[in-house]
Amino acid sequence: MEFTKEIRVPVICTRGVVVFPKQEVVIDVGRAKSLTALNLATDAYNGKVFVVTQKNLMIDDPKGDDLYTVGTICNVASVRKEDGFLRVKFSGIQRGSIVTLEEDPSCMMGTIEPMFDIIDDDKTQIMLVRRIAKEFEAVVGLGADLPREVMQQLTKGVPATTLADQFAQYFPMSVEKKQAILETAELNERLTLVLEELEKEKEMSQIEQEIQEKVRERVEENQKEYYLREKLRVIKEELGDVSNTSDDVETLRKMMNENPYPEYVKKKMAEELQRYEMMPSASAESSVIRTYLDWIFKVPWYTETTDETDLNVIAKRLDEDHFGLQKVKERILEYIAVKNMTKSLNAPILCLVGPPGVGKTSLAKSVARALDRKFVKMSLGGVKDEAEIRGHRRTY
């Protein structure tokens, strides 16, 4: 039953809940004014009450200016006592706007003017309803979590007015948006607002689905790798071919991932780790690969120094360490000058030759100091075979 003229009923204000006509909503009532208004409505107003939303959720005792002017005339369908509050089911009857509001310390009373739906163009209405049904199917197809009540009502073929309010009541949207739909008397405009929210929800569902798909692919990839590695480890254990190689590989793989090695070095490390993991620990080749891995991990790939490129500074440092030796110093400076100009290390290796004690090592130390490089000395006395330096195989 709809009202045709102004009525005077108790007013209950809600936080973040908008009640629509022809909809049932359960609200927990606990504030003193709301409890008084509820009791007054059931005792003297045949269960009729005006439910309106407050603008700011944080206000505990809202006044007239803190409330929206449009709300819903409701009937108190049921009341259940809980611990410290009442759980009340309100059944929406009709939109209404506040004409006057009487603010009393105990409760609020309001004179409410009923609002009526404005229906202009039936063809536009039919088109909007069809569009809403289409968008709704798309949103449901994308896996959006929508209330069962909305889905059931849509399949029943409810009137357009009920459809719009049903969506607005249960569809996930802001309080401001719901209030805007409640305040819209023109039906086609109300349906348009609902359609806008459906399209937003469809877009958000598509984005969420894409994100979930990416996350699922990554998780599946990681789970697949973990599963295969665990399966390989169990097979090796069954064959008695595993001691602590798997732990060793995991330690090396952790080192590879945590340190900033260049990508081409990481690629080579990963290849050798895979070979080492697949190879029986008793194999002779396994120890060769392990030794090679030790070497490749210990090389300071990501440690670098900045060379001194100022020839004047280099010449000064060389002169500080050695008096004379002009030819040797000039040759060193020529070499460094060419390297600076070409920006390349593709050059002949300088070889200092002479009997012991003439200053070969000290001159090499001086060059390192002049360039701000670290000096490394390797004694090769007694070495006759170049393979002892270059290595018969990879690392020895």
C-alpha positions as CSV (number, residue, x, y, z in Angstrom):
1,M,0.0,0.0,0.0
2,E,1.4,3.3,-1.1
3,F,0.8,6.6,0.7
4,T,-0.8,9.5,-1.2
5,K,-0.3,12.4,1.2
6,E,2.1,13.5,3.9
7,I,2.4,11.4,7.0
8,R,4.0,11.9,10.4
9,V,6.1,9.0,11.6
10,P,9.2,8.3,13.8
11,V,12.6,8.6,12.1
12,I,15.4,6.1,12.3
13,C,18.8,7.1,10.8
14,T,21.2,4.4,9.6
15,R,25.0,4.2,9.1
16,G,25.9,3.1,5.6
17,V,22.7,1.3,4.8
18,V,20.1,2.6,2.3
19,V,16.7,0.9,2.3
20,F,14.8,0.8,-1.0
21,P,11.0,0.3,-1.6
22,K,9.7,-3.3,-2.0
23,Q,12.9,-4.6,-0.4
24,E,13.5,-6.2,3.0
25,V,16.7,-5.3,4.9
26,V,17.9,-6.5,8.4
27,I,19.5,-3.7,10.4
28,D,21.0,-3.8,13.9
29,V,19.4,-1.0,16.0
30,G,21.3,0.0,19.1
31,R,21.3,3.8,19.5
32,A,19.0,5.2,22.2
33,K,17.1,7.5,19.8
34,S,16.6,4.7,17.3
35,L,15.4,2.3,19.9
36,T,12.8,4.9,21.2
37,A,11.7,5.6,17.6
38,L,11.3,1.8,17.0
39,N,9.2,1.3,20.1
40,L,7.1,4.4,19.3
41,A,6.5,3.1,15.7
42,T,5.3,-0.3,16.9
43,D,3.2,1.0,19.7
44,A,1.5,4.1,18.1
45,Y,2.1,4.2,14.3
46,N,1.2,0.7,13.2
47,G,4.8,-0.3,12.7
48,K,5.5,2.6,10.2
49,V,8.8,4.3,10.4
50,F,10.9,6.5,8.1
51,V,14.4,5.1,7.5
52,V,17.0,7.6,6.3
53,T,20.8,7.4,5.9
54,Q,23.2,9.8,7.7
55,K,25.9,11.5,5.6
56,N,28.8,10.9,7.9
57,L,29.2,7.4,9.4
58,M,31.3,8.6,12.3
59,I,28.6,10.8,13.9
60,D,27.0,9.1,16.8
61,D,24.2,11.5,17.4
62,P,23.2,13.0,14.0
63,K,21.0,16.1,13.7
64,G,18.8,17.2,10.8
65,D,21.7,18.6,8.7
66,D,23.6,15.3,9.1
67,L,20.9,13.3,7.3
68,Y,19.9,13.0,3.6
69,T,16.5,14.4,2.9
70,V,15.3,11.4,0.9
71,G,14.7,8.0,2.6
72,T,12.2,5.2,2.6
73,I,8.9,4.8,4.5
74,C,9.2,1.3,5.9
75,N,7.2,-1.2,7.9
76,V,8.8,-3.0,10.9
77,A,8.4,-6.6,9.8
78,S,10.1,-8.3,12.7
79,V,12.2,-7.6,15.8
80,R,14.7,-9.9,17.5
81,K,16.5,-9.2,20.7
82,E,20.3,-9.7,20.7
83,D,23.0,-8.9,23.2
84,G,22.8,-5.2,23.7
85,F,20.8,-4.3,20.5
86,L,17.8,-5.2,18.4
87,R,18.0,-7.0,15.1
88,V,15.1,-5.5,13.0
89,K,13.8,-6.4,9.6
90,F,12.5,-3.4,7.7
91,S,10.3,-3.8,4.7
92,G,10.5,-0.8,2.3
93,I,7.1,0.6,1.2
94,Q,7.7,3.9,-0.6
95,R,10.2,6.7,-1.2
96,G,9.7,9.8,0.8
97,S,11.4,13.2,1.5
98,I,11.6,15.0,4.8
99,V,9.3,18.1,4.9
100,T,9.9,18.9,8.5
101,L,12.0,17.2,11.2
102,E,11.2,17.5,14.9
103,E,14.4,16.9,16.9
104,D,13.6,15.7,20.4
105,P,16.2,14.4,23.0
106,S,14.5,11.0,23.0
107,C,13.8,10.5,19.3
108,M,13.2,12.2,16.0
109,M,9.8,12.7,14.4
110,G,9.3,13.6,10.7
111,T,6.6,14.9,8.4
112,I,7.3,12.9,5.2
113,E,6.1,13.6,1.7
114,P,5.6,10.5,-0.4
115,M,7.5,10.3,-3.7
116,F,6.1,8.6,-6.8
117,D,7.8,6.9,-9.8
118,I,7.9,9.0,-13.0
119,I,7.5,6.7,-16.1
120,D,7.9,8.5,-19.4
121,D,8.9,6.4,-22.4
122,D,8.0,2.7,-22.4
123,K,10.3,1.9,-25.3
124,T,13.3,3.4,-23.6
125,Q,12.4,1.5,-20.5
126,I,12.2,-1.8,-22.4
127,M,15.6,-1.1,-24.0
128,L,17.2,-0.3,-20.7
129,V,15.8,-3.4,-19.0
130,R,17.1,-5.6,-21.9
131,R,20.5,-3.9,-21.7
132,I,20.6,-4.5,-17.9
133,A,19.8,-8.1,-18.4
134,K,22.6,-8.5,-21.0
135,E,25.2,-6.7,-18.9
136,F,24.1,-8.8,-15.9
137,E,24.6,-12.0,-17.8
138,A,28.1,-10.8,-18.8
139,V,29.0,-9.9,-15.2
140,V,27.8,-13.3,-13.9
141,G,29.7,-15.0,-16.7
142,L,32.9,-13.3,-15.5
143,G,32.4,-14.9,-12.1
144,A,31.3,-11.8,-10.2
145,D,30.0,-12.5,-6.7
146,L,26.4,-11.2,-6.9
147,P,23.6,-11.7,-4.4
148,R,21.3,-14.6,-5.1
149,E,18.2,-12.4,-4.6
150,V,19.2,-10.3,-7.6
151,M,19.7,-13.3,-9.8
152,Q,16.4,-14.9,-8.7
153,Q,14.4,-11.7,-9.2
154,L,15.9,-11.1,-12.7
155,T,14.9,-14.6,-13.9
156,K,11.4,-14.0,-12.6
157,G,10.8,-11.0,-14.9
158,V,10.0,-8.4,-12.2
159,P,8.7,-4.9,-13.0
160,A,11.3,-2.3,-14.0
161,T,10.7,-0.3,-10.8
162,T,11.3,-3.4,-8.6
163,L,14.3,-4.4,-10.8
164,A,16.0,-1.1,-10.4
165,D,15.5,-1.0,-6.6
166,Q,16.5,-4.6,-6.3
167,F,19.8,-4.0,-8.0
168,A,20.4,-0.8,-6.0
169,Q,19.7,-2.6,-2.7
170,Y,22.0,-5.6,-3.2
171,F,24.6,-4.5,-5.8
172,P,28.0,-3.6,-4.3
173,M,28.3,0.1,-4.7
174,S,29.0,3.2,-2.5
175,V,26.4,4.7,-0.2
176,E,26.5,7.9,-2.2
177,K,25.6,6.0,-5.4
178,K,22.8,4.1,-3.7
179,Q,21.4,7.4,-2.3
180,A,21.5,9.0,-5.7
181,I,19.4,6.1,-7.1
182,L,17.0,6.4,-4.2
183,E,16.6,10.1,-4.8
184,T,15.9,9.6,-8.6
185,A,12.1,9.6,-9.2
186,E,12.4,9.2,-13.0
187,L,12.5,5.5,-13.7
188,N,14.5,5.6,-16.9
189,E,17.2,7.7,-15.2
190,R,17.2,5.3,-12.3
191,L,17.7,2.4,-14.8
192,T,20.5,4.3,-16.5
193,L,22.3,4.7,-13.2
194,V,22.0,1.0,-12.5
195,L,23.3,0.2,-16.0
196,E,26.4,2.4,-15.4
197,E,27.2,0.5,-12.2
198,L,26.8,-2.8,-14.0
199,E,29.2,-1.8,-16.7
200,K,31.7,-0.7,-14.0
201,E,31.3,-4.0,-12.3
202,K,31.9,-5.8,-15.6
203,E,35.1,-3.9,-16.3
204,M,36.3,-4.6,-12.7
205,S,35.4,-8.3,-13.1
206,Q,37.4,-8.5,-16.3
207,I,40.5,-6.8,-14.7
208,E,40.2,-9.1,-11.6
209,Q,39.9,-12.2,-13.9
210,E,43.0,-11.1,-15.8
211,I,44.9,-10.7,-12.5
212,Q,43.7,-14.0,-11.2
213,E,44.8,-15.7,-14.4
214,K,48.3,-14.2,-14.2
215,V,48.6,-15.2,-10.6
216,R,47.3,-18.7,-11.3
217,E,49.8,-19.2,-14.2
218,R,52.7,-18.2,-12.0
219,V,51.6,-20.3,-9.1
220,E,51.1,-23.3,-11.4
221,E,54.6,-22.8,-12.9
222,N,56.2,-22.7,-9.4
223,Q,54.1,-25.7,-8.2
224,K,55.1,-27.6,-11.4
225,E,58.8,-27.0,-10.8
226,Y,58.5,-27.9,-7.2
227,Y,56.6,-31.1,-7.9
228,L,59.1,-32.2,-10.6
229,R,62.1,-31.5,-8.3
230,E,60.6,-33.4,-5.4
231,K,59.7,-36.3,-7.7
232,L,63.3,-36.3,-9.1
233,R,64.7,-36.2,-5.5
234,V,62.5,-39.2,-4.4
235,I,63.4,-41.2,-7.5
236,K,67.1,-40.6,-6.8
237,E,66.6,-41.6,-3.1
238,E,64.9,-44.8,-4.2
239,L,67.9,-45.6,-6.5
240,G,70.3,-44.9,-3.7
241,D,71.9,-42.3,-5.9
242,V,71.4,-39.3,-3.6
243,S,73.5,-38.2,-0.6
244,N,73.3,-34.5,-0.1
245,T,73.5,-33.4,-3.8
246,S,70.0,-32.0,-3.8
247,D,70.7,-29.8,-0.8
248,D,74.0,-28.8,-2.4
249,V,72.1,-27.8,-5.6
250,E,69.5,-25.8,-3.7
251,T,72.2,-23.9,-1.8
252,L,74.0,-23.1,-5.1
253,R,70.7,-22.1,-6.7
254,K,69.9,-19.8,-3.8
255,M,73.3,-18.2,-4.1
256,M,72.7,-17.7,-7.8
257,N,69.3,-16.0,-7.3
258,E,70.4,-13.8,-4.4
259,N,73.6,-12.4,-5.9
260,P,73.6,-9.8,-8.7
261,Y,75.4,-12.0,-11.3
262,P,75.1,-10.8,-14.9
263,E,72.4,-12.6,-16.9
264,Y,74.7,-14.4,-19.2
265,V,76.6,-15.8,-16.2
266,K,73.3,-16.8,-14.5
267,K,72.3,-18.6,-17.6
268,K,75.5,-20.6,-17.6
269,M,75.2,-21.3,-13.9
270,A,71.7,-22.6,-14.4
271,E,72.8,-25.0,-17.2
272,E,75.7,-26.4,-15.1
273,L,73.5,-26.7,-12.0
274,Q,71.0,-28.7,-14.1
275,R,73.7,-31.0,-15.4
276,Y,75.1,-31.4,-11.9
277,E,71.7,-32.3,-10.4
278,M,71.0,-34.9,-13.1
279,M,74.4,-36.6,-12.8
280,P,75.1,-39.4,-10.4
281,S,77.2,-38.3,-7.5
282,A,79.6,-41.2,-8.0
283,S,80.4,-40.1,-11.5
284,A,83.9,-38.6,-12.2
285,E,82.3,-35.9,-14.4
286,S,80.2,-34.8,-11.4
287,S,83.3,-33.7,-9.4
288,V,84.5,-31.8,-12.5
289,I,81.3,-29.9,-12.8
290,R,81.2,-29.3,-9.0
291,T,84.7,-27.8,-9.1
292,Y,83.8,-25.7,-12.1
293,L,80.7,-24.4,-10.2
294,D,82.8,-23.5,-7.2
295,W,85.1,-21.5,-9.5
296,I,82.3,-19.8,-11.4
297,F,80.5,-18.8,-8.2
298,K,83.7,-17.4,-6.6
299,V,84.6,-15.2,-9.5
300,P,83.6,-11.7,-8.5
301,W,81.4,-11.1,-11.6
302,Y,79.5,-8.2,-10.0
303,T,82.5,-6.5,-8.2
304,E,84.1,-3.7,-10.2
305,T,86.4,-0.8,-9.8
306,T,86.7,2.5,-11.6
307,D,89.9,3.1,-13.5
308,E,91.9,6.3,-13.2
309,T,91.9,7.8,-16.8
310,D,93.8,11.0,-16.2
311,L,97.2,10.5,-17.8
312,N,98.8,13.3,-15.8
313,V,97.7,11.7,-12.5
314,I,98.9,8.3,-13.8
315,A,102.3,9.7,-14.8
316,K,102.7,11.5,-11.5
317,R,102.0,8.2,-9.6
318,L,104.5,6.3,-11.7
319,D,107.2,9.0,-11.1
320,E,106.5,8.8,-7.4
321,D,107.2,5.1,-7.3
322,H,110.2,5.0,-9.7
323,F,112.9,7.4,-10.7
324,G,114.1,7.1,-14.3
325,L,112.8,4.1,-16.5
326,Q,111.5,6.7,-18.9
327,K,111.1,4.3,-21.9
328,V,109.2,1.9,-19.8
329,K,106.9,4.6,-18.3
330,E,106.3,6.1,-21.8
331,R,105.3,2.7,-23.2
332,I,102.9,2.2,-20.3
333,L,101.4,5.7,-20.8
334,E,101.0,5.0,-24.6
335,Y,99.2,1.8,-23.8
336,I,96.8,3.4,-21.3
337,A,96.2,6.4,-23.7
338,V,95.2,4.0,-26.5
339,K,93.0,2.0,-24.2
340,N,91.2,5.3,-23.1
341,M,90.6,6.4,-26.7
342,T,89.4,3.0,-28.0
343,K,87.4,2.1,-24.9
344,S,88.4,-1.5,-25.5
345,L,90.5,-4.1,-23.8
346,N,91.4,-5.8,-27.1
347,A,95.1,-4.9,-27.0
348,P,98.5,-6.7,-26.7
349,I,99.6,-7.8,-23.2
350,L,102.5,-5.8,-21.8
351,C,105.4,-8.1,-20.8
352,L,108.2,-6.9,-18.6
353,V,111.3,-9.0,-19.1
354,G,114.6,-8.9,-17.1
355,P,116.7,-10.6,-14.4
356,P,115.5,-10.7,-10.8
357,G,115.7,-7.5,-8.9
358,V,115.4,-4.9,-11.7
359,G,111.9,-3.8,-10.7
360,K,109.4,-5.8,-12.8
361,T,107.1,-6.6,-9.9
362,S,107.4,-3.2,-8.3
363,L,106.6,-1.5,-11.6
364,A,103.5,-3.7,-12.0
365,K,102.4,-2.7,-8.5
366,S,103.0,1.0,-9.5
367,V,100.8,0.6,-12.6
368,A,98.0,-1.0,-10.5
369,R,98.2,1.9,-8.0
370,A,98.2,4.5,-10.8
371,L,95.1,3.0,-12.3
372,D,93.3,2.4,-8.9
373,R,93.2,-1.3,-9.5
374,K,94.0,-4.2,-7.3
375,F,97.3,-6.0,-7.7
376,V,97.4,-9.8,-8.0
377,K,100.7,-11.7,-8.2
378,M,100.8,-15.3,-9.5
379,S,104.2,-17.1,-9.3
380,L,104.8,-19.5,-12.1
381,G,108.3,-20.6,-11.3
382,G,109.0,-24.2,-12.5
383,V,106.0,-24.3,-14.9
384,K,107.1,-25.9,-18.2
385,D,103.8,-26.9,-19.7
386,E,101.3,-24.2,-20.8
387,A,98.5,-26.7,-20.0
388,E,99.4,-26.2,-16.3
389,I,98.3,-22.6,-16.7
390,R,95.5,-22.8,-19.2
391,G,94.1,-26.1,-17.8
392,H,93.9,-29.6,-19.3
393,R,90.1,-29.4,-18.8
394,R,87.9,-26.6,-17.5
395,T,89.3,-25.8,-14.0
396,Y,92.7,-27.5,-13.5
